[in-house]
């Protein structure tokens, strides 16, 4: 269920500023500003006749009105923003205008009013008919209920990737070479040289070492990722509303009655 809130300001500029403050400070609530050029549209708001007459005089004097529909449970927040923006008490302004000669109707006690189907503070009186007619005023009290929901605070992402780094090692390599030399000799053949006129083949092989690379992968470190949980106690602060019922009995003392004087009942469990 939504509520209506209406606030009067001495100038249209201050009313527009209040509407801007409301849009910035209370999410989801958008206000409409009325002035002398749009005053005819106020009839759609079903304002009490006395308030409408006072606001019409305010329009004539250059004032402006801010009106908004407020979601359930956010009325006090919206009202505080409007009051901080300079909302005017219509009753006070009405008294000033009367001293200046204005003879209009009586405004509501406060410039900021809310309504479901009627406006608070309108001064409307519901009169009972003949017995056994009765009327009921519900005494309402809000109760704070706190639930829980899971939200995401962020995440930790770990990624492994391969990096190649050049490395250098020193190794000693062995190699053999074949050296062929031709030398000039001049000597007589001896008995040991008897086989010189036979075919003969000599082979010599050159050898050399070369570096052979082999790699072995070894695990040198582990990164462990795990989640832990703990619990904490948080104090939640908010405001709750209630209706208060004030009973005024001005019947003549001595007449048959059950109540004399003024009794104030606060809350549903008051005695």
C-alpha positions, 0 to 999 in steps of 0.5 A: 500500500502506498501513501501520499505526502504533500508539502508546501514551500514559500517559493516554487524554487525551494519546492523544486529543490526539495523534489530534487533532494528527494530524488537523490536521497530516497531511491524509488520516490519521485515527486511532482511540483505544483505551482500557480500554473498547474494548481488546477491539477491539485484536485486529482490529489483529493486534498481536504477542502481547507488544505486546498484553499490554503495552498491556493492562497500560497500559490497566489503568493508565489509558493509551490507544493511538492507531492509524492507517492511513498512506498509502504514503510518509507514515509518517515524517511521522505517526510524528514527529507522534505522538512530538512528542505524547508517544508512550511507548516501551513497552519503557521502560514495561515495565521500570518495570512489571516493577520494580513486580512486573508479569510480563507479556510483552516489548513491541516496542522502540518504541511506534510501529510500522508494518506491511504484514502484520506489525508492525515491531519485533515480534521475530518470528524466522523459522527455516530448515528443513533444507538447502537451505531459504533465506529472503530479506530484500529491501533496499529503497531509495526513489528521489526522482523529481521531476515537474512540473505546471501550476498557476494563480497567478491571472489578469489580467482587463481590461475596457473600458466607456463612461463619459459625462462632461458637457462644456461649451463657449462659442459666440457666436451671431448673430441678426437681428430685424425691427423694425416701427414706426408713426410719425405724419407730416403733410406734403404729397404730392410727385412722388416720392410718385406711386406711393403709391396702388399696392399694395406689399408689403415682406418682411423675414426674421429670422435667427438662428444655433443651436449644432450639435453634432458629435463625433469619436472619437479614440484617445488611448491603447492598453493592450497585454496580452501574456504572457511566460515565463521559467524558474527552478531550484528545489531540492526537498527530501524524505526517502527511506527504505531498509532496512538489513540487519545480519548477526550471526554468533555461531558458534563460532570455528574451526568451518567457516564463511565469516563470523565476527563482525558485519557491517553492510550498508547500502543495496543497493550496500554492500560 
